[in-house]
Amino acid sequence: MVVMNVRNDTRTGGIDSLPMQANLRSGGLSPIEMLGILWRGKLLIGLIVTLFVAATAYYVLGVAQPRYSAHAVVALESREGQVLELESVISALGSDSTAVYTEIEVLRSRNLVGKVVDQLDLVRDAEFNPALQPQEPIARLLGMQRRVLSDEQQRDLTIDSVLGAITVTNVRQSLVFRIAVVTRDARKSAVIANALSDAYIQDQVDVKFAATERATEWLTERVSRLKIELEDADAAAQQFETETDLAGPEGLEGLNRQLKDLRDRLAGVTVTSETASQRVAALEAAQASGDMAEMVAVADDTLLRQIWQGVEAGTRDANLVSQRFEVVQDAARNVADRSALQASTLTRAVSDLQAQIETQSADLVMLQQLRREAEASRLIYEYFLNRLKETSVQQGIQEADARILSTAFVPGGPVSPRLSSLLPLGFMFGLLIGVILVLVREYRQNTFRTADELEAVSGHAVLGQIPLLPSRDRKNLMRFIKETPNSPAGEAVRNLRTSIMMSNVDNPPQVIMVTSSQPGEGKTTHAIMLANNFAALGKKVLLIEGDIRRRVFSNYFDINGKAGLVSVFMGEASLEEATVEEGGFTVLQGEATGANASDLYSSNKFHDFIADLRTRYDVIIIDTPPVLAVPDARVLCRQVDGVIYAVHWDKTHRDQVRQGIRALESAGGKVLGSMLTQVDPKGLKQYGYASYGVGYDNY
């Protein structure tokens, strides 16, 4: 039996540190780790590769039907030959990628392939017409009736099958197309390839002829309509010119000059009128003020100034000033009235002349528009008439824009399947599937197989790795320990004991608790073996069954009828009455009680009980219930010097370990480390860990 050496190094890191599988999930595997995973899965990979290679060979040699490929080559003509210098109805094919891809789709079009199907009567060929193929064995076995297809449906299905046999490719950096056809018959492949290339050439001619014919029909109809439109446009222009009294461009120019003169006169009269109106207003304001001096100044009249000078000298009567001022005022009013009348007359004349000019301009514009429309209709009519004549000439001289460079010949051998090309593909595909399965298996692996994995997840050192015991009978455990002290399991437990003592050399733990995540992980068995190992050093050891709910010590020791843990610390029985000596150490079994176990363990009385035991024994080992099952272990961990966490090899889930250790640490417990229990050496070899550690068998 091969068992790995115990790892005693203490590693830093938290509970959530990621192992190799976590690296795999996050894409952070190193090349060496990846190679290690693949190496451990080499048997699975080799098996899958072998299966794929064998399946490929069987398919090629015994199942697949041979396929024959023939191809014709067609080239587009970038040079356009012209018998006459006439513009074609359909422009020449371009040489850009869009034109190339378009022609590839034309070659693969259902219409073109349909012509080939009809020409070669491929509807009667069972290779292409599913209706002529034998019914599937499963369908015959189930008695299923084949659906009757119409002739049109059979033709459509045949076209689909032929399209699947045709491949059209463009030779790079050229206008050359390679038409390849793959069928079960060599001659049939060549015939279909040649028929498709011929149909493509003829289709180009037919398309050009049909387009020219349609263009001729359309142009003929269009020319007739344009002729009528031209005649109507000429008639409209002539009728408008006859019915309208137009002055012509020269007469319109004269009217504009006349309008300018009137506007200039109107501007002058307007200024005179405004000046006269202002003078009348000033005279009226001076008269209203009654100030003769101001009236003389505003009137600006020589005679009035002379009279005013006489009034000032006392030689004239002051009434003469008022009389002369009224004469001046009447004269100013007459001037203002005449100016206003002249301005009004000129305004009406300008408005009338402007209206006449606008009418003449609009009529002239309308006439010019009608003449331009007639001229445009004439140009369009002449263009379409000339195009109609050119198109009519082209109907008999249509040529294809492509030519056949080489016809297809009957191939000498099948193109598929080829064993030499498919075997490497089968090998590579099998290798790929094998690698994927190995990686998926590694990704989904959620348990612990090595101490590295357990340390990475728990964040604590693995103090021991205990192999499977040869017997599962609990009654035989003590006999096995006594009879085979140097067994691999015994050596592993001694290594565990040494690791515990070295965890704190100056002050090694005295009270040790052994727990696990779930029941069945071997914590009780290994607690007993650990107690025996400490006793072998001559230490006084007490093994306490802390799981008072299940109480399994009676399966290991002959202690029925004895008082238990509860009776001792409650004072109902002495320690000597409740304990038994087994293998050099003392055993105190659990005991049923109506009280809650967690309440008992958290009491001051139990704390005092443990303190008293410390004075009596060198080492005290407490086997507690699983952490995730009941809260007892979280309560007890505060009463001990350290916790040993048992983890079942390849069974306990990672999340359970994380949760269990986190629960203990959050409760104040000190986790010394973990031990990997029930390690299966054969399982290690199967998983590819055969070289992990050094076996105790070598000693």
Buried (B, 14 or more C-beta within 10 A) or exposed (E): BBBBBBBBEBBEEEBEBBBBBBBBEEEEBEEEBBEBBBEBBEEBBEEBBEBBBEBBBEBBEEEBEEBBBBBBBBBBBEEEEEEEEBEBBBEBBBEEEEBBEEBBEBBBBEEBBBBBBBBBEBBEBEBBBBBEEEEEEEEEEEEEEEEEBEEEEBBBBBBEBBBEBBBBEBEEEEBBBBBBBBBBBBEBBBBBBBBBBBBBBEBBEBBBBEBBEEBBEEBEEBBEEBBEBBEEBBEBBBEBBEEBEBBEEEEBEEBBEBBEEBBEBBEEBBEBBBEBBEBBEBBBEBBEEEEBEBBBBBBEBEEBBBBBEBBEEEEBEEEBBEEBBEEBBEEBBEBBBBBBEBBEEBBEBBEEBBEBBEBBBEBBEBBEEBBEBBBEBBEBBEEBBEBBEBBBEBBEBBBBBBEBEEBBBEBEEBBBBEEEEBBEEBBEBBBBBBBEBBBEBBEEBEBBBBBBBBBBBBBBBBBBBBBBBEEEEBEBBBEBBEEEEEBBBBBBBBBBBBBBBEBEEEEBBBBBBBBBBBBEBBBBBBBBBBBBBBBBEEBBBBBBBBBBEBBBBBEBBEBEEBBBBBBBBBEEBEBEEBBBEBBBBBBBBBBEBEEEBBEBBBBEEBBEBBEEBEEEBBBBBBBBBBBBBBBBBBBBBBBBBBBBBBBBBBBBBBEBBBBBBBBBBEBEBBBBBBBBBBBBBEBBEEBBBEEBBEBBEEE
